[in-house]
Amino acid sequence: MKKLALLAAILLLFGLTAGFAEVGVDISGEAEANFVFNLENQAAGFDNDGSVDVIFTFVEEQSIDSGTMDGWYGWIEFADFSVIYDNDADSDYYNAYNMFLWVEEGTNDGFDPAEDFFWASPEVPGEFDDYFLEDEKFIMITEPDITAKITNGTFYIVLYEAPEFDPDHVEAVEDDEDDDYVVEDDESDPGYVEPDLSQFGGITIGYDTDAFDVELYVASGDGYDMTSTNEQWLFGFNVGVSAAGAELSADFALASNVDDNAMIFGADASYTLDAGMVAIAPYVGFDYWASDVVDPGIWELGAGLDATFTNDDAINVAANYPDTGDLDLEVTVTEDGEAGFIPGLNLEVMFGAYEQFADWRINAFLSYLIGDILPYAEVDYDSLENIMVDVGVEYLGLANTTIWVEWEAHDLDKSDATVPDSGYLWMGAKVEL
């Protein structure tokens, strides 16, 4: 199979042969060897692993706008445009359009961009699957976000994009997105209602100052055409106030022939007190939703307090109380390993009580740096008597190198029969750049 250098193709495509020195290159990676011993069944063996991350930055992420003027004027911005190659399939850059480079077997030495490149959007999977090689390469071209408005600096009318609405004013407490813990739920986006405006068009009229802002908007569903009567409408407003450490925000929306004629309200308030070596910030939020099929409406109340010290130590308390009465509460205490009260000590303790205290979970992580030696331990225990323990020590005395010994047991009481209760013993070393 004919090989075509990725870098040469990139240079040809973007005409960067003269300015190649300006292309940013960021390479990092690691490689390691582990010896693993299963204390339950005495199985043992080596496990080697390595990875490299390569990023070529041809156009750094940037934004361009038309600039400010006096009086009334039109303003437009093209935000967050970039051209970046990244070999990591989990990269943040993968929200962009992907360009797939492939070279057919038996092709000649000529390079024809029209034949050797295909363009596809990640929103249309499989469109070119038959053409890709196993080692396909990616160049991430992030198209800019467009915002256009007419403004005098304080008042504005947003012509594009469609009005935005975020009714979720209650902080999530449980957030087990990967279902790692039996007693927790995934509540990363617990909002009762969030209207889908993806098919809506409309305008936003706003007023914005340092201490006060308000937005009024109207949107219509499915856009406009010559035949549609377009009976879907959405009306709403947002108000925000900020003064003397206090912040308040409220949203209201009324839908017509959308989401069963939903009526949505959300509000939150917070206050930050600077007490010298600690900043204390209590907050409260409320969400409410009603519609033709949900009457009376349903609601959710959230509250919490964040205490952040100047050395990055923190105490965080968060609570969530929905109309079902299932109170959730979490308390987290953090001691920063670098700047905390005790040099070298890294500590995080979390206690969570869920579903009106029917379930609970405790997680504690502790490490303490002694010269080049870092012992550490983590324990996780919940109301269903699931016990996870991870204890180890790392040696950091060699440049670019970490050497460790670790014992981990995912289920000490063996409530999950597929996981040994005696755990595993790990010994390994890693070199990283």
C-alpha positions in Angstrom: 0.0 0.0 0.0 1.3 3.4 -0.9 2.1 5.6 2.1 1.6 9.4 2.0 3.2 11.5 4.7 0.5 13.2 6.7 2.5 16.3 7.3 3.2 16.7 3.6 -0.4 16.4 2.8 -1.3 19.0 5.4 1.2 21.4 4.1 -0.1 21.0 0.5 -3.7 21.4 1.6 -3.1 24.6 3.6 -0.3 26.1 1.6 1.9 26.2 4.7 5.3 25.2 3.2 6.7 28.7 3.5 5.4 29.2 7.1 5.8 25.7 8.5 8.0 27.0 11.4 4.9 28.7 12.8 3.0 25.5 13.1 2.7 24.5 16.8 3.7 21.0 17.8 2.8 19.4 21.1 3.9 15.8 21.8 3.4 14.0 25.1 3.1 10.4 26.1 3.9 7.6 28.5 4.9 4.0 28.6 4.8 1.6 31.5 5.2 -2.0 32.7 3.1 -3.7 35.4 3.3 -7.0 37.2 -0.1 -8.0 38.5 -0.8 -10.8 41.1 -4.4 -11.8 41.8 -4.6 -12.6 45.5 -7.8 -14.5 45.0 -6.7 -17.1 42.5 -2.9 -16.6 42.4 -3.0 -15.7 38.7 -0.1 -13.5 37.7 1.5 -11.8 34.6 2.9 -8.7 33.1 1.0 -5.9 31.5 2.7 -3.3 29.2 1.1 -0.2 28.0 2.1 3.0 26.1 0.5 6.0 24.5 1.5 9.1 22.7 -0.5 12.3 22.1 0.4 14.4 19.1 -1.2 17.8 18.4 -0.3 20.0 15.4 -1.9 23.5 15.7 -2.1 25.2 12.4 -4.6 27.9 13.4 -5.0 28.4 17.2 -8.5 28.8 18.5 -9.5 32.4 18.0 -12.4 34.8 17.5 -12.9 37.7 15.2 -15.5 40.5 15.6 -16.4 43.7 13.8 -15.4 45.9 16.8 -17.3 48.4 18.9 -18.5 51.8 17.7 -20.4 54.9 19.0 -24.1 55.1 18.7 -26.2 52.3 17.1 -24.3 49.9 14.9 -24.3 46.3 13.7 -21.9 43.8 15.4 -21.0 40.4 14.3 -18.6 37.8 15.8 -17.1 34.6 14.4 -16.0 32.7 17.6 -13.7 29.8 18.3 -12.4 28.9 14.9 -9.4 26.6 14.7 -7.5 24.1 12.6 -5.9 21.4 14.7 -4.6 17.8 14.2 -5.0 15.6 17.2 -4.5 11.8 17.3 -6.6 11.4 20.4 -10.1 10.1 19.6 -11.4 11.5 22.9 -10.0 15.0 22.3 -12.2 18.0 22.8 -11.4 18.9 19.2 -13.6 16.1 18.0 -16.7 18.3 18.1 -15.6 19.7 14.8 -15.8 18.6 11.2 -13.3 15.8 10.5 -11.2 15.5 7.4 -10.2 11.9 6.6 -7.0 11.3 4.6 -6.6 8.1 2.8 -4.6 6.8 -0.1 -5.8 3.9 -2.2 -3.6 1.0 -2.9 -1.9 1.3 -6.3 -2.3 5.1 -6.7 0.5 7.0 -8.3 2.8 9.5 -6.7 0.5 12.4 -7.6 -1.6 14.0 -4.9 -5.1 15.0 -5.8 -7.0 16.6 -2.9 -10.3 16.1 -4.7 -9.7 12.3 -4.6 -7.5 11.8 -1.6 -9.6 13.7 0.9 -13.2 13.2 2.1 -15.1 15.6 4.3 -17.7 14.3 6.7 -19.5 15.6 9.7 -19.6 13.5 12.9 -23.4 14.1 12.9 -23.6 11.8 9.8 -21.8 8.6 10.9 -21.1 6.0 8.4 -21.3 8.2 5.3 -17.8 7.3 4.1 -17.1 4.1 6.1 -16.3 2.1 3.1 -13.4 4.4 2.1 -11.5 4.7 5.4 -8.3 2.9 6.2 -7.8 1.5 9.7 -5.1 4.2 10.3 -7.2 7.1 9.1 -5.9 10.5 10.2 -7.9 13.5 11.4 -7.6 17.2 11.0 -10.1 19.0 13.1 -11.5 22.1 11.5 -13.8 23.9 14.0 -16.2 26.1 12.2 -16.8 29.4 14.0 -19.9 30.1 16.0 -21.8 33.2 14.6 -23.4 35.9 16.7 -24.9 39.0 15.1 -26.7 41.8 16.8 -27.7 45.5 16.5 -26.6 47.4 19.5 -25.6 50.8 21.1 -23.4 49.1 23.7 -26.2 48.8 26.3 -29.3 47.8 24.4 -29.1 45.1 21.8 -31.2 43.0 19.4 -29.7 39.6 18.7 -30.5 38.5 15.1 -28.5 35.3 15.2 -28.4 32.7 16.7 -31.9 31.7 18.0 -32.8 32.7 21.6 -31.1 30.7 24.3 -32.9 29.5 27.4 -31.4 27.7 30.4 -34.1 26.9 33.0 -31.8 24.7 35.1 -31.2 26.7 38.3 -30.7 23.7 40.7 -27.2 22.3 41.3 -26.8 18.5 40.8 -25.9 16.6 43.9 -25.6 13.0 42.7 -23.5 12.7 39.5 -22.6 9.1 38.9 -22.4 9.4 35.1 -20.6 6.1 34.7 -22.7 4.1 37.2 -19.6 3.4 39.3 -21.5 3.5 42.6 -24.7 1.5 43.4 -26.3 3.9 45.8 -25.9 7.0 43.5 -27.8 8.1 40.4 -26.7 10.1 37.4 -28.1 13.6 38.0 -25.6 15.6 36.1 -28.5 17.3 34.2 -31.4 17.0 36.6 -33.5 19.8 35.2 -37.2 19.0 35.0 -37.6 20.8 31.7 -35.3 22.2 29.1 -37.2 23.1 25.9 -35.5 22.0 22.7 -34.9 25.2 20.6 -32.8 23.5 18.0 -35.6 23.9 15.4 -36.6 27.3 16.5 -35.7 30.7 15.1 -36.3 34.0 16.7 -34.8 37.2 18.2 -33.6 38.4 21.6 -34.0 41.9 22.9 -31.7 42.8 25.7 -30.3 45.4 28.1 -27.0 44.8 29.8 -25.0 46.7 32.4 -22.5 45.7 35.1 -25.2 45.4 37.7 -28.3 44.5 35.8 -29.3 42.7 32.6 -32.6 41.6 31.1 -33.5 39.6 28.0 -36.8 39.2 26.2 -37.2 36.7 23.4 -39.7 35.3 21.0 -39.2 32.2 18.9 -41.2 30.2 16.4 -40.9 26.5 15.7 -39.7 24.9 12.5 -38.7 28.2 10.9 -40.8 29.8 8.1 -42.0 28.6 4.7 -44.7 29.7 2.4 -47.1 26.9 3.4 -46.6 26.4 7.1 -49.0 28.1 9.5 -46.3 27.7 12.2 -48.4 27.3 15.4 -45.4 26.6 17.6 -44.2 29.6 19.6 -42.1 30.3 22.7 -42.0 33.5 24.7 -39.7 34.2 27.7 -37.4 36.5 29.6 -34.3 36.3 31.8 -33.3 38.8 34.5 -29.9 39.0 36.2 -28.8 41.3 39.1 -25.3 41.5 40.5 -24.2 43.8 43.3 -22.1 43.8 46.5 -21.2 40.1 46.2 -24.8 39.0 45.6 -26.1 37.5 42.3 -29.6 36.8 41.3 -30.9 35.2 38.1 -34.5 34.2 37.0 -35.9 32.7 33.8 -39.5 32.4 32.7 -40.8 30.8 29.5 -44.3 30.1 28.1 -44.7 27.6 25.2 -47.6 27.5 22.8 -48.1 24.1 21.1 -44.7 23.0 22.3 -44.0 20.5 25.1 -47.7 20.3 25.9 -47.9 24.1 26.4 -45.3 24.1 29.1 -44.8 26.9 31.6 -41.3 27.0 33.1 -39.8 29.1 35.9 -36.4 29.0 37.4 -34.4 31.2 39.8 -31.3 31.2 41.8 -29.4 33.5 44.2 -25.9 33.4 45.7 -23.8 35.6 47.9 -20.0 35.6 48.3 -18.5 36.9 51.5 -14.8 37.6 51.5 -13.6 36.9 55.0 -9.9 37.3 54.5 -8.4 33.8 54.3 -11.7 32.2 53.3 -14.5 33.1 50.9 -17.9 31.8 51.9 -20.6 31.5 49.2 -24.1 30.2 50.1 -26.5 29.7 47.2 -30.1 28.5 46.6 -31.9 27.5 43.4 -35.5 26.7 42.4 -37.0 25.1 39.2 -40.7 24.7 38.4 -42.6 23.2 35.4 -46.2 22.8 34.6 -48.1 21.9 31.4 -51.4 20.6 30.1 -50.4 17.1 31.1 -48.5 18.0 34.3 -50.9 19.8 36.5 -50.2 20.7 39.2 -46.6 21.4 38.3 -43.5 19.8 39.7 -40.6 21.5 41.4 -37.1 21.1 42.6 -35.2 23.0 45.3 -31.4 23.1 45.7 -29.1 24.8 48.2 -25.5 24.7 49.3 -22.5 26.5 50.7 -18.9 26.7 49.4 -16.1 27.7 51.7 -12.8 28.2 49.7 -9.6 29.1 51.5 -6.8 31.1 50.0 -4.6 28.0 50.0 -7.2 26.2 47.8 -8.6 24.1 50.7 -12.3 23.9 50.6 -15.5 22.7 52.3 -18.5 22.1 50.1 -22.1 21.3 51.1 -24.8 20.7 48.5 -28.4 19.6 49.0 -31.3 18.8 46.6 -34.9 18.5 47.5 -37.5 17.7 44.8 -41.3 17.6 45.2 -41.0 13.8 45.7 -39.4 14.4 49.1 -36.3 12.4 48.3 -33.6 14.7 49.9 -30.0 14.3 48.7 -27.1 15.7 50.6 -23.3 15.7 50.0 -20.5 17.2 52.1 -16.9 17.3 50.8 -13.7 18.4 52.6 -10.6 19.0 50.6 -7.0 19.6 51.8 -4.7 20.7 48.9 -1.5 18.7 48.7 0.6 21.7 47.5 -0.8 24.8 49.1 -2.9 23.4 52.0 -2.6 23.9 55.7 -0.3 20.8 56.1 2.5 20.8 53.4 2.5 17.5 51.4 -0.9 16.3 52.7 -3.5 15.7 50.1 -6.9 14.8 51.6 -10.5 14.6 50.2 -13.4 13.2 52.2 -16.9 13.0 50.8 -20.1 11.9 52.6 -23.3 11.6 50.7 -26.8 10.7 51.9 -29.4 10.0 49.3 -33.2 9.3 48.9 -34.1 10.8 52.3 -31.1 9.1 53.9 -32.2 5.7 52.7 -28.7 5.2 51.1 -25.4 6.7 52.0 -21.8 6.6 50.8 -18.4 7.6 52.3 -15.3 8.1 50.2 -11.9 9.2 51.6 -8.5 9.7 49.8 -5.3 10.5 51.6 -1.7 10.9 50.4 1.3 12.4 52.1 4.6 13.3 50.3 7.7 12.4 52.2 10.7 13.5 50.2 10.5 11.4 47.0 8.1 8.9 48.5 4.3 9.2 48.2 2.2 6.8 50.2 -1.6 6.9 49.5 -4.8 5.2 50.4 -8.5 5.4 49.3 -11.5 3.8 50.9 -15.1 3.8 49.6 -17.9 2.3 51.7 -21.7 2.6 51.2 -25.0 1.6 52.9 -25.1 -1.6 50.8 -21.8 -2.6 52.4 -19.8 -2.3 49.2 -16.2 -1.8 50.2 -13.4 -0.6 47.9 -9.8 -0.2 49.1 -6.8 1.1 47.3 -3.5 1.4 49.1 0.0 2.0 47.6 3.2 3.9 47.6 5.0 5.7 44.7 8.7 6.5 44.3 9.3 9.8 42.5 13.1 10.1 42.8 13.9 9.4 39.1 13.4 12.1 36.5 10.3 11.5 34.3 9.7 8.2 36.2 7.2 6.8 38.7 7.7 3.5 40.4 4.9 2.0 42.5 3.5 -0.9 44.5 -0.3 -1.0 45.0 -3.0 -3.2 46.5 -6.5 -2.7 45.3 -9.7 -4.6 46.2 -12.9 -3.5 44.5 -15.3 -5.5 46.7 -13.8 -6.7 50.0 -17.1 -8.3 51.3 -17.6 -10.0 47.9 -21.1 -8.7 47.4 -20.3 -8.8 43.7 -19.2 -12.4 43.2 -17.5 -11.6 39.9 -14.9 -9.5 41.7 -12.4 -11.1 44.1 -12.5 -9.9 47.7 -8.8 -10.4 48.2 -7.9 -7.9 45.4 -4.9 -7.5 43.3 -1.2 -6.6 43.9 0.4 -4.3 41.3 4.1 -3.5 40.9 5.1 -1.2 38.0 7.1 1.6 36.6 6.1 4.4 34.2 8.2 6.9 32.1 6.4 9.9 30.7 7.1 13.0 28.8 
